[in-house]
Amino acid sequence: MNANLASIMPQVLGVWCEQEGHDVQVVCYTGMENLLDVLPADLDMVFVGAFTQSAQLAYALSNFFRKRGAVTVLGGPHARCYPEDACKYYDYVLGFTDRSVISDVCRECAPHRPLGRSISAAKQPLEMPSLEERWKFVEQTLAKAPTIKMVPMIGSLGCPYSCSFCIDSTVDYQPLSFSQLRDDLAFLLTKIKNPIVGWHDPNFGVRFDDYMEAVEAAVPEGRMRHVAESSLSLLSEKHLQRLRKNGFRAILPGIESWYDMGNKSKTRRTGLDKVKQVSEHVNMILRYIPYIQTNFVMGLDGDMGPEPFELTKMFIDLSPGAFPAYSLLSAFGRAAPMNLDYQRAGRVVPFPFHFLNNNHAMNVRPKNYSWPEFYDGLVDVTKYSFSWRAIGRRIPATATAIPKWMNVVRAVSSEGFGRIRYHKTIRRLLDTDASVRNFMEGETDQLPEFYAERIRRELGPAYEFLPEGALSHDPNAYLKATTEPALGATVQLSGPLVS
């Protein structure tokens, strides 16, 4: 992960562990380092925060440090989504994590094998350390970032929406302290001239006036730039005027689907009507915010036939200044209740975690497409979105120089041209490699060599420390946990016990 997109929670854990009296080192892994060399050899406890895409690497690290006598702890999205699997390889697996959870884990600091302890607080933390308390960890992470350095900030947890595929769909929206937010922004101005803030809120601006009052109280106009993920329903023209005044330079709204998720786009329309309405809204946003990324989920159950892909191409034509980001429908274990329906229907493909990044594998068999039909549409819309024609039209439709440059660079990099090449490769393998087609159809659970070789190559030196069995997992573990007695101990340190 690029260092300017690094998560806040490892920094928070660093502060909490120091407050418990421990010596702490925080390392942001960007994909360039050899973590076996970067991390000290004499650690007592190792905390790893990981997305599911990094699970195999995380398992290898745990095995490596366990052999050296360390106790290992996994947190982050993968720990929340796949606790049954993660407990095989970690001493502690943390769901919702607050100061009391960290205090108890540090106090016990004991190996739990062969199955680790799965621990969760009753809810997300009510407060986090200030930016000033986190600053030394922020600063050393930003030192790894390229030219554009974004300081991570968060003002809320959870989400007010209920998108069926999202990890926050069942997590109550919870604003953090706006007075601390104001103080954090004021502190940042003492450290960096004209900083860029990257807001990590799942949906920035739900309590819009409170956010803007905090920003305006702390930051003189023109002294700070902001990037935020929001929803179209929050981006009225009145709000956009205030965002522009306060230095917001990029916004990432979720469109998701032309048939579903209308509450996020503030429309009850579907199909062509929704395309036209959303396009008008996006073009209006571009009059105030110079950079916009529009987020789509491909392969949702509401999609059928060529129309979803053709509508997306129409949107590209109607809103040429928007940079489209496409995610493949993915069921991340326990992330959302909808995943139980996929598992009951036997639709979840047991792709290794390494490929579950919303782009390199779709681990839910499409409801209304064959795999070749789906990939035909995906390749077509991706090629259309990042054709030289689309790139050329995006340049004059974008107002300022840096957003123009970013749109071109992203389109010709792994996000554009690279995705086209990868999706075309999968489409070809569906016709030429029976092991790939049979695996994706569920006729075999034998991992095709195409995927196995890629894991070996990309894990590099860490591959030899991958524990036995760690390349595979039970794709229906969530469903089985709801119908069978739990195999491992799940402890909740506050609130009612759940397992």
GUTIKOL-366238 format. One line per field, with one value per residue (C-alpha): x negated, y, z; residue number from 0; residue in three letters. Coordinates in pm, whole numbers, m for minus. Layout:
BEGIN
X = (X|...)
Y = (Y|...)
Z = (Z|...)
seq = (NUM|...)
type = (ALA|...)
***
This chain:
BEGIN
X = (0|m133|m247|m27|277|159|418|470|525|160|63|339|217|m136|m22|190|m96|m334|m80|m91|m465|m606|m873|m703|m810|m554|m631|m414|m461|m435|m520|m879|m1037|m1144|m963|m1177|m1472|m1297|m1142|m1363|m1444|m1388|m1021|m801|m473|m391|m66|28|308|410|664|765|542|243|359|111|m176|m37|m24|m384|m496|m319|m491|m827|m802|m644|m951|m1154|m948|m710|m338|m142|178|386|628|783|1040|915|938|1297|1395|1219|1157|1204|919|693|710|517|213|226|228|486|734|901|1237|1351|1047|1038|788|919|872|511|447|571|382|57|103|159|m85|m70|m81|250|197|316|615|577|817|1070|1140|1369|1491|1864|1825|1572|1362|1536|1215|867|533|488|283|16|m10|m30|m256|m590|m429|m257|m581|m791|m522|m497|m874|m811|m546|m617|m570|m206|m192|152|197|464|755|1083|1393|1636|1666|1934|2177|2538|2601|2668|2501|2519|2156|1990|1807|1964|2320|2413|2185|2368|2253|2050|1896|1580|1504|1534|1337|1047|1084|1045|739|585|621|472|179|118|69|m223|m396|m338|m289|28|86|312|555|687|1017|1061|1428|1636|1870|1730|1970|2273|2283|2178|2211|2021|1734|1717|1734|1440|1240|1326|1242|896|780|747|883|630|401|509|627|857|947|1260|1486|1850|2185|2371|2662|2441|2296|2559|2452|2469|2239|2004|1966|1856|1625|1452|1411|1243|992|1149|970|1084|1400|1478|1852|2000|2238|2211|2489|2741|3008|2934|2793|3002|2989|2619|2675|2994|3201|3480|3435|3278|3120|3091|3277|3026|2733|2861|2935|2604|2412|2568|2477|2118|2073|2205|1954|1672|1762|1657|1418|1141|1102|1369|1342|1670|1688|1878|1933|1948|2141|2413|2718|2930|2714|2829|2728|2516|2714|2516|2191|2346|2495|2156|2003|2279|2190|1824|1940|2176|1926|1584|1411|1487|1227|1412|1302|1444|1460|1563|1832|1650|1783|1531|1627|1824|1806|2177|2494|2548|2248|2457|2694|2402|2272|2614|2642|2296|2179|1856|1539|1245|994|685|702|410|648|934|867|1185|991|790|1070|1447|1519|1898|2029|2244|2616|2713|2398|2169|1808|1715|2016|1925|1560|1655|1856|1588|1309|1523|1618|1264|1114|1373|1305|928|907|697|1022|1154|818|811|1166|1086|808|1013|1303|1074|1011|658|314|255|593|532|192|334|609|357|107|374|524|195|79|198|537|620|402|289|648|727|433|524|894|808|574|850|1091|839|774|1146|1125|779|711|963|820|915|1265|1335|1212|1428|1729|1688|1619|1287|1120|773|599|489|118|178|280|34|m263|m155|m141|m490|m628|m459|m527|m895|m1116|m810|m666|m891|m740|m381|m228|m98|257|248|316|667|961|1320|1531|1841|1693|1931|2236|2105|2037|2405|2527|2258|2088|1782|1449|1239|1298|1438|1412|1576|1416|1705|2074|2252|2055|2079|1923)
Y = (0|342|519|822|594|425|333|526|227|103|454|442|102|240|513|277|28|304|418|61|111|m72|20|37|38|98|m10|74|m196|m47|m361|m252|m364|m711|m724|m1015|m774|m451|m568|m632|m992|m965|m864|m986|m912|m834|m661|m690|m491|m642|m628|m973|m930|m936|m1236|m1486|m1245|m1182|m1558|m1598|m1313|m1468|m1800|m1627|m1437|m1722|m1928|m1648|m1659|m1369|m1360|m1246|m1041|m980|m691|m496|m597|m953|m1030|m905|m1092|m1428|m1484|m1863|m1888|m1628|m1804|m2095|m1873|m1598|m1604|m1324|m1214|m879|m755|m414|m287|m24|70|m193|m474|m368|m333|m686|m843|m670|m772|m1139|m1161|m1540|m1787|m1952|m2254|m2438|m2196|m1832|m1620|m1414|m1096|m802|m493|m426|m146|72|292|603|806|781|942|1292|1366|1516|1189|993|1236|1055|749|963|1144|830|680|994|984|680|858|996|1360|1376|1324|1289|1305|1054|1197|1046|1204|913|536|309|410|532|330|m42|m150|m529|m582|m343|m425|m120|m204|m324|m90|205|547|705|1054|1114|1433|1742|1949|1704|1718|2096|2066|1802|2025|2322|2105|1985|2344|2374|2075|2101|2402|2367|2002|1755|1569|1231|1168|800|829|568|855|1200|1475|1292|1564|1820|2144|2001|1896|2228|2428|2229|2287|2657|2714|2560|2636|2978|2976|2847|2680|2315|2074|1778|1448|1263|971|1071|988|1180|1227|1453|1656|1921|2239|2433|2180|2180|2557|2523|2231|2431|2729|2504|2350|2018|1915|1554|1361|990|918|571|515|135|23|153|m66|m84|133|437|582|669|853|1022|876|623|602|303|225|504|754|702|739|1078|1202|1086|1226|1568|1554|1450|1729|1976|1848|1906|2275|2296|2006|1954|1578|1312|934|750|404|111|m251|m492|m819|m737|m961|m681|m677|m872|m880|m618|m319|m250|m230|m18|222|264|344|601|755|778|976|1202|1274|1264|1435|1154|884|551|290|m60|m319|m679|m811|m985|m1162|m1105|m1368|m1208|m858|m834|m1037|m1075|m1308|m1569|m1579|m1635|m1916|m2081|m2078|m2232|m1933|m1842|m1944|m2037|m1800|m1759|m1441|m1299|m1224|m1074|m705|m632|m652|m971|m1215|m1211|m1477|m1478|m1663|m1414|m1476|m1374|m1431|m1715|m1636|m1571|m1340|m1145|m1104|m1003|m716|m628|m619|m412|m145|m126|m82|185|371|381|411|693|859|853|969|1253|1365|1351|1611|1917|1808|1840|2191|2206|2069|1815|1639|1626|1465|1220|1106|1030|855|640|545|423|250|m65|96|135|m37|m293|m391|m429|m667|m869|m903|m1004|m1270|m1418|m1410|m1599|m1857|m1927|m2059|m2214|m2343|m2598|m2577|m2209|m2256|m2562|m2385|m2079|m2298|m2491|m2824|m2853|m2688|m2752|m2415|m2352|m2310|m1959|m1839|m2055|m1925|m1565|m1607|m1763|m1477|m1193|m1320|m1351|m1447|m1466|m1759|m2015|m1915|m1966|m2220|m2549|m2514|m2134|m2104|m2239|m2152|m2259|m2015|m2111|m2064|m1775|m1987|m2283|m2057|m1957|m2318|m2513|m2473|m2249|m2434|m2154|m1927|m1586|m1337|m995|m774|m534|m576|m908|m1218|m1312|m1596)
Z = (0|m93|222|161|193|514|773|1097|1325|1341|1455|1717|1840|1858|2096|2307|2342|2445|2703|2839|2893|2591|2337|1997|1634|1359|1002|701|438|88|m108|m168|159|270|602|717|716|815|1143|1449|1535|1912|1926|2211|2034|1672|1570|1203|1041|709|433|309|3|241|446|303|369|719|788|672|900|1199|1137|1095|1424|1618|1535|1697|2015|1954|2026|1721|1692|1379|1336|1052|789|741|1111|1115|799|848|1221|1193|944|1104|1444|1292|1239|1506|1885|1896|1630|1698|1573|1699|1888|2161|2431|2674|2420|2359|2733|2806|2515|2612|2976|2891|2597|2580|2291|2202|1980|1779|1783|1874|2079|1882|2078|2003|2183|2183|1928|1753|1987|2114|2096|1948|2028|1889|1579|1803|1997|1670|1492|1514|1353|1088|1010|963|738|523|477|253|46|m301|m404|m291|87|247|623|739|937|1051|1202|1211|1215|1075|804|781|464|430|104|109|5|252|576|744|639|989|1187|1341|1228|1506|1489|1687|1880|1660|1911|1883|1506|1519|1742|1513|1208|1393|1506|1151|1032|1275|1113|736|512|300|394|215|441|335|515|604|697|509|420|489|582|719|986|731|927|1226|999|819|1140|1276|957|939|1307|1270|917|750|396|142|397|362|90|139|m27|93|12|24|m132|m399|m159|56|m232|m290|m468|m141|24|m274|m254|107|29|m244|m11|246|6|m96|m415|m471|m389|m428|m439|m470|m760|m723|m962|m1215|m1055|m681|m399|m490|m139|m178|m506|m384|m665|m690|m1064|m1234|m1568|m1822|m1606|m1326|m1568|m1682|m1332|m1186|m1482|m1435|m1066|m1136|m1391|m1136|m878|m1127|m1139|m774|m707|m966|m920|m890|m881|m931|m774|m929|m825|m1117|m1110|m858|m868|m1013|m1327|m1630|m1996|m2175|m2046|m1722|m1919|m2197|m1941|m1780|m2119|m2171|m1834|m1944|m2248|m2054|m1773|m1937|m1644|m1398|m1333|m1303|m1049|m1094|m816|m872|m643|m357|m50|229|483|766|617|531|599|222|221|403|105|m134|85|121|m258|m299|m505|m323|m509|m278|m435|m215|m10|m210|m499|m298|m359|m560|m887|m933|m858|m824|m565|m615|m920|m1112|m1086|m1438|m1644|m1741|m1656|m2024|m2065|m1754|m1850|m2204|m2058|m1802|m2059|m2295|m2041|m1901|m2248|m2325|m2000|m2050|m2426|m2567|m2671|m2312|m2175|m2425|m2340|m1967|m2000|m2110|m1886|m1581|m1455|m1314|m1398|m1119|m1164|m1541|m1478|m1222|m1460|m1735|m1505|m1339|m1676|m1826|m1504|m1330|m1258|m1626|m1884|m1624|m1541|m1911|m1954|m1645|m1727|m2085|m1946|m1728|m2021|m2237|m1965|m1938|m2294|m2292|m1939|m1813|m1459|m1437|m1578|m1361|m1048|m1110|m1192|m867|m1033|m847|m550|m695|m731|m1092|m1147|m1288|m942|m745|m943|m898|m519|m514|m719|m533|m179|m264|34|264|67|239|576|463|707|575|447|447|73|114|337|393|186|388|736|814|733|933|1233|1237|1232|1420|1760|1736|1736|1884|2180|2096|2379|2387|2645|2688|2627|2578|2479|2112|1916)
seq = (0|1|2|3|4|5|6|7|8|9|10|11|12|13|14|15|16|17|18|19|20|21|22|23|24|25|26|27|28|29|30|31|32|33|34|35|36|37|38|39|40|41|42|43|44|45|46|47|48|49|50|51|52|53|54|55|56|57|58|59|60|61|62|63|64|65|66|67|68|69|70|71|72|73|74|75|76|77|78|79|80|81|82|83|84|85|86|87|88|89|90|91|92|93|94|95|96|97|98|99|100|101|102|103|104|105|106|107|108|109|110|111|112|113|114|115|116|117|118|119|120|121|122|123|124|125|126|127|128|129|130|131|132|133|134|135|136|137|138|139|140|141|142|143|144|145|146|147|148|149|150|151|152|153|154|155|156|157|158|159|160|161|162|163|164|165|166|167|168|169|170|171|172|173|174|175|176|177|178|179|180|181|182|183|184|185|186|187|188|189|190|191|192|193|194|195|196|197|198|199|200|201|202|203|204|205|206|207|208|209|210|211|212|213|214|215|216|217|218|219|220|221|222|223|224|225|226|227|228|229|230|231|232|233|234|235|236|237|238|239|240|241|242|243|244|245|246|247|248|249|250|251|252|253|254|255|256|257|258|259|260|261|262|263|264|265|266|267|268|269|270|271|272|273|274|275|276|277|278|279|280|281|282|283|284|285|286|287|288|289|290|291|292|293|294|295|296|297|298|299|300|301|302|303|304|305|306|307|308|309|310|311|312|313|314|315|316|317|318|319|320|321|322|323|324|325|326|327|328|329|330|331|332|333|334|335|336|337|338|339|340|341|342|343|344|345|346|347|348|349|350|351|352|353|354|355|356|357|358|359|360|361|362|363|364|365|366|367|368|369|370|371|372|373|374|375|376|377|378|379|380|381|382|383|384|385|386|387|388|389|390|391|392|393|394|395|396|397|398|399|400|401|402|403|404|405|406|407|408|409|410|411|412|413|414|415|416|417|418|419|420|421|422|423|424|425|426|427|428|429|430|431|432|433|434|435|436|437|438|439|440|441|442|443|444|445|446|447|448|449|450|451|452|453|454|455|456|457|458|459|460|461|462|463|464|465|466|467|468|469|470|471|472|473|474|475|476|477|478|479|480|481|482|483|484|485|486|487|488|489|490|491|492|493|494|495|496|497|498)
type = (MET|ASN|ALA|ASN|LEU|ALA|SER|ILE|MET|PRO|GLN|VAL|LEU|GLY|VAL|TRP|CYS|GLU|GLN|GLU|GLY|HIS|ASP|VAL|GLN|VAL|VAL|CYS|TYR|THR|GLY|MET|GLU|ASN|LEU|LEU|ASP|VAL|LEU|PRO|ALA|ASP|LEU|ASP|MET|VAL|PHE|VAL|GLY|ALA|PHE|THR|GLN|SER|ALA|GLN|LEU|ALA|TYR|ALA|LEU|SER|ASN|PHE|PHE|ARG|LYS|ARG|GLY|ALA|VAL|THR|VAL|LEU|GLY|GLY|PRO|HIS|ALA|ARG|CYS|TYR|PRO|GLU|ASP|ALA|CYS|LYS|TYR|TYR|ASP|TYR|VAL|LEU|GLY|PHE|THR|ASP|ARG|SER|VAL|ILE|SER|ASP|VAL|CYS|ARG|GLU|CYS|ALA|PRO|HIS|ARG|PRO|LEU|GLY|ARG|SER|ILE|SER|ALA|ALA|LYS|GLN|PRO|LEU|GLU|MET|PRO|SER|LEU|GLU|GLU|ARG|TRP|LYS|PHE|VAL|GLU|GLN|THR|LEU|ALA|LYS|ALA|PRO|THR|ILE|LYS|MET|VAL|PRO|MET|ILE|GLY|SER|LEU|GLY|CYS|PRO|TYR|SER|CYS|SER|PHE|CYS|ILE|ASP|SER|THR|VAL|ASP|TYR|GLN|PRO|LEU|SER|PHE|SER|GLN|LEU|ARG|ASP|ASP|LEU|ALA|PHE|LEU|LEU|THR|LYS|ILE|LYS|ASN|PRO|ILE|VAL|GLY|TRP|HIS|ASP|PRO|ASN|PHE|GLY|VAL|ARG|PHE|ASP|ASP|TYR|MET|GLU|ALA|VAL|GLU|ALA|ALA|VAL|PRO|GLU|GLY|ARG|MET|ARG|HIS|VAL|ALA|GLU|SER|SER|LEU|SER|LEU|LEU|SER|GLU|LYS|HIS|LEU|GLN|ARG|LEU|ARG|LYS|ASN|GLY|PHE|ARG|ALA|ILE|LEU|PRO|GLY|ILE|GLU|SER|TRP|TYR|ASP|MET|GLY|ASN|LYS|SER|LYS|THR|ARG|ARG|THR|GLY|LEU|ASP|LYS|VAL|LYS|GLN|VAL|SER|GLU|HIS|VAL|ASN|MET|ILE|LEU|ARG|TYR|ILE|PRO|TYR|ILE|GLN|THR|ASN|PHE|VAL|MET|GLY|LEU|ASP|GLY|ASP|MET|GLY|PRO|GLU|PRO|PHE|GLU|LEU|THR|LYS|MET|PHE|ILE|ASP|LEU|SER|PRO|GLY|ALA|PHE|PRO|ALA|TYR|SER|LEU|LEU|SER|ALA|PHE|GLY|ARG|ALA|ALA|PRO|MET|ASN|LEU|ASP|TYR|GLN|ARG|ALA|GLY|ARG|VAL|VAL|PRO|PHE|PRO|PHE|HIS|PHE|LEU|ASN|ASN|ASN|HIS|ALA|MET|ASN|VAL|ARG|PRO|LYS|ASN|TYR|SER|TRP|PRO|GLU|PHE|TYR|ASP|GLY|LEU|VAL|ASP|VAL|THR|LYS|TYR|SER|PHE|SER|TRP|ARG|ALA|ILE|GLY|ARG|ARG|ILE|PRO|ALA|THR|ALA|THR|ALA|ILE|PRO|LYS|TRP|MET|ASN|VAL|VAL|ARG|ALA|VAL|SER|SER|GLU|GLY|PHE|GLY|ARG|ILE|ARG|TYR|HIS|LYS|THR|ILE|ARG|ARG|LEU|LEU|ASP|THR|ASP|ALA|SER|VAL|ARG|ASN|PHE|MET|GLU|GLY|GLU|THR|ASP|GLN|LEU|PRO|GLU|PHE|TYR|ALA|GLU|ARG|ILE|ARG|ARG|GLU|LEU|GLY|PRO|ALA|TYR|GLU|PHE|LEU|PRO|GLU|GLY|ALA|LEU|SER|HIS|ASP|PRO|ASN|ALA|TYR|LEU|LYS|ALA|THR|THR|GLU|PRO|ALA|LEU|GLY|ALA|THR|VAL|GLN|LEU|SER|GLY|PRO|LEU|VAL|SER)
***
